[in-house]
């Protein structure tokens, strides 16, 4: 890039912003931010949640300006903080990862005519509001209508729309039909292996892991009950690490684990660093994805599924046609009903070293962020040319 070689060249500021996600979020920083910062074209700013300043890393500056309960009404009145950030930093490109910020982001785009706006759709927020119990039923129509208005505005004002899941383009074709698909794949810079771990043995407890977001439709409590029944058949150790946005549900999780010496919990009422989740993932015998059937998640591919594949960790996954195809192709685990009592036959399958044996399953390139990084960078370059 000739311009990058010019001593007068000034990198374009690109801001990635989310209300809920920490500034060192896997998608905003580990993937998009680091990929953008690898180009001399961009100066990367990441805006998210947090309470303490974080030093600049790898050419990326962090702005932890948001805080508070994930389910609090404050989420919908934080735009003033983001407006102040925009006024102070004047980014050339905004990548907005939370719908709550869209109103201010669109106003900034309209007045700063040379700026560009991207709406990064990480979830089907309307579906989340309607089909989960994150909000009481009386306010769901109001929140759903509000988000719908903001997203409709974004389709009119934004220069590009990215989606993290192909299903969003099908579920919301009038909004996201012409969007650019940038799946939330695993960042291979965090490490990976093509040989499954060899930790299991008849005299060793089976190591089980539940990680990431904990909640009712994620089946956390059902998985704990299932693990207690498995422990009657076989020695196990269960680690639960992650964050329950519903604090009452988090308390139920902690109560269900109380006084059980083979269960270890981390976080639950606070966020856990992603590096810790990866560390535990690569050291476990089985990664559990005990999701309950729910319309908001049935077509999505959980990021932790990619994490399990990247580290060749066998997975125990709730029945789902989309996930079953991936598990089968990679010979990566078993599909289970976590509401059913484990059997001796299941224990035999868990003890058998029979996962990740086919050659097709060892091809990890399609699950890596680096496989779509050129598409991501091309999308950015198109915004400034």
N, C-alpha and C positions, 0 to 999 in steps of 0.2 A: 504494500500500500504506500504509494509515494507520499501521500499526505502525512503518514505516520513518521516518515523519515525527515520531514521538515522541522527545523528548530522552532518554527512558529506554530507548529501544530498543537492544539489543545484538545485532549480527549473529551469526548461527549459524556456528560453525566447521565447515568442510567440508574433510576431508583426502583428497587423492588420493595413493595410495601404490603404488609399484612397486619391485621389487628390481633389475631389470635396466635399466630405462629411466632416462636422466638426468633430473634435476629439471626441466629445461626441455624436456621431451619434447613432441612435437607434439600428442599426444592429451591428455595430462594437463594441460599448461599452455596451449599455443597455442589449443587448442579448448575443452576443458571448463573449465579454470581461468579463462581470460579471460572466457568466457561467464558463468560463475557470479559472477565478481568485478564484472561489469557491473551486477549487481543489488545493491541495498543490503541484501538479506537475508543475504548470506554473507560471511564472512571465510575466504579460501582459503589452505590450507596444502598444499604439494606436497612429497611425500617420495619420494626416488629415489636414484640412484647419483651419485657425485661425491666429490671430496676437498676442495674449497675452498668456503667460505661464499659464497653468492650474494645480493646485495642484493635487498631487496623491490622488486618491479616491478608496476606496475598493480594494486596492492591484493593482490598474491599474495606469500606468504612461502615461501621454499624451504628444505628440510631435506635436504641431501646426506649421508645417514647410512650409505649402503651403499657397498661397494667390493669389488673382487676380481675374479677371472676369472669370465667368464660361465658357464663350464662347470664351475666348481669345486663341490665338495660344500658349501662355505660357504653356497651359495644356500639350503640346506635347514636351516640353523641360525641364520638371521639374525633369527628372530622376536623374540628378546630385545631387540634394538635397537628394533624396532617397538613392542614392549610398553612400553618406556621412553618412547618418543615419545607413545604414547596416554595413559600415566599423567601425563605432564607437560602435555599440551595439551588433553586431554579434548574431542575433536571431537564435535559433535552428529551429523555424518554422516561415515562412512568410505566411500570409494570405493576398493576394493582391486583393483588391476590385475595382481597376481601371485598365483598359487595358493599359493606358499610362505607367504604372510602370512595365509592364511584361518583357520588354527587360532587364532592369537592374536586375530584380528579377530572371530571368532565368540564366543570367550570374553568379550571386551570387550563385545560386543553383549548377551550374556546377563546380565552383571553390571551394566552401565550401561543399565538398562532404558529410559531415555528416549532413548538413542542409536539411530541407524539405520545399517544396513549395506547397501552395494551391492557386488555382485561384478561387475566389468567384465571380460567375457571377450574378450580381445583376440586370442586364438589358440585353436585346438583343441589343447591341450597334450598330450593323450593321443596324438593322431595324430602330433604332432611327435616324441614319444618313440619311437613304433613305426616310423615310416616315414622318418626321417632318421638319419644316422649321428652325431648330436651326442653320443650316449652309446654306450659299448660294449654289445654285445648282452646280456651277462650281467646287467647291472644294469637293463636296460630294463623287465622285468616288475615289479621292485621299485618303480621310480620311477613307472611307470604306475599301479600299484595305490595308491601313496601319494597321487598327484594325484587319482585317482578318489575316494578316501575324502574328501579335503578338499573336492572339488567337490560331492560328495553332501551333506556337512555344510552347505555354503553354500546348497544348494537348500532345506534345512530351516530355516536360521537367518536368511539374508539377507532384507531387506525388498524388495529389487528385484534383478533380474539384467539387466544390459545386455550386448548382444553387438555386436561390431564388424563381423560378417559374417553375412549371412542364411543362409549354408550351415551355420553352427554350429547353428542351430535345427533343421535337417534331419538333421545328422550325430549330434546328441546330443539327440533330442526328449524323452527322459525327464528330462534335466537342464534344458534351455534352451528347451523348447517354449513356455513362457509368458513368455519374456523380452521385453525391450523392445529393438528394433533401433535402434542408433545407429551407422550406418556411419562408417568412418574417412575421411570426405570431406575435401576440401581447404579450408583456411581462407582465404577470399578477402581477409582483412585483410593477408595476406602479399603481396598483389599478384597480378595476372593480366593477360592480354591476349587479345583475340579475333582478332588478326591474326598469322599465323605469322611467325617471324623471317625476314629476307631477307639471310642471311649467305652463302649458297652462291654459288659461281661456278666456272667451269672452271679458273681459275688459283688457286683457294684450296683448301687441304686440307679435306676433310669433317671436321667436328668431331663426334666420337662420345663418349657419356657412359655409364658404368656407375656407379650410385650406390646408396647404402643398404647393406643387409646383404649381405655377401659370403660365399658358402659353396658347398659341393659341389652341393646341389640347386638353387642359384640359377644354376648354369651359368657362373660367373665365368671359370674356366680355359678352358672351351669357347669363350666369347666372345673371349678373348684370342687363341686359336688362329685363330678365324674372322677376327678383325681383321687378323692377320698375313697371311693369304691375300688379304684385300681390299686390303691395302697393296701387293700385287704388281700390282694393276689400277688403283689410283687413290690419289693422295696423301691421307692421312688423319691426323688427330690423335685419339688416344684418351685420355680422362681417366677414371681409376678412383678414385672417392672413396667411402669408407665404412669399415665395420668388419667384420673377420673374427673371429667369436667363437672359432672353431677356430684357434688360433695356428699350428699346423702348416700348415693350409691357407693362412693368411695369408702364411707364408713361401714357399709354392709360388707364390702370386700374385706376390709381389715378385720371385722368381727368374725367372718367366716374362716379366717386364717389364724385367729387367736389361739395361742397355746398349742399349736401344731408344729413340732420341731422340724419336720421335713418340708415346711413351706417358708420361703423367704420372700419378703416384699421390699420393693424399692419405689420411692416416689408415692404413687397413689393419690395423695393430696397435693403433690407438687410435680412439676415436669422433671423428666430424667434426660440428661444429655444424650444425644443420638450416638455419640461415641461409646457410651456405656451399653446401649442397646445392641450395637454391633458386636461389642466384646462378649456379651452374654450369648448372642445368637451363635457365633462361631464356636462357642464352647459347650453348647447344649447337645443332648442326644436327639431331642424332638422339639420342634417349634409347633405350638398349638395355635390354630385359627378357629376358635369355637363359635363363629358367628351364628346368630339365630336368623331364620328366614325373615327378610325385611325388604320391602320394595326399594328402599333407599340404597341398599348395598348389593342387591342381587346381580347386577351387571358390572359392578366395579371389580378391579383387580387390586387387592390390598398390596401396598408397598412391601409389607413384611413377607409376602409370598416371593417377591423378587429377592429379598434379603436372604431368605432360606435357600433359594436356588443358587445364589451367588456363593454361598459358603457350603453348598452341597449338604445341607442339614435336612434330614428327613422331616416331613411335616405331617401333622394330624389335622385334617381340615374338614369342616362341616360340608355336607352335601351341597353342591352347587355345580351346575353344568359347565359354566365358564371355567371355574377353578379346576374341576375334575379333568378337563382336557389338558391343562397345563401340567398338573400333577402326573397324569398318565404319560404324556410325551417325554417328561424328564425322569420318569420312574422315581418320583420324589417323595412318595409317602402314601398315606392311606386316607380315604374319605370315611368319616365317622358321623354318627349321631351322638352328640355329647349328652343327650338326655337319656340315653340307654345305658344300662349297667354293663361295664366291661366284662369280658368273658376270658377264660383260660386260653381259648384259641387266639384272641387278640394279643394276649401276653406273648404267646409263641411268635406271632408275627412281629411284634416289637423287638423281641430278642434276636430274631433272624437278621443276619447282615445281608439284606436283599434289596437295598435301595441304590439308586444312581448307577445301575449296572449296564444300561443300554448306551450305546455310543451317541445316539441322537440327544439324549439327555445331558451329555457333557458339553454340548455346544452352547456356551453361555452368551455369545455375542448378541443375540436378540434381546437379552434382558438388560443390557448395559446402556446407561445414558449416553455413552460415547457413540453408540450406533446412530443416535439422532442428533448429536451435537452439531453436525454440519447444517442440519435443517434449522436448528435453533439460531445459530449464528447468521445464517442467510436471512432469517426473518428479521433479525435485528438490523442487519446491513440494509435491508429493503426500506427500513424506516428512515434512514438518514441519507439515502441517495435520491 
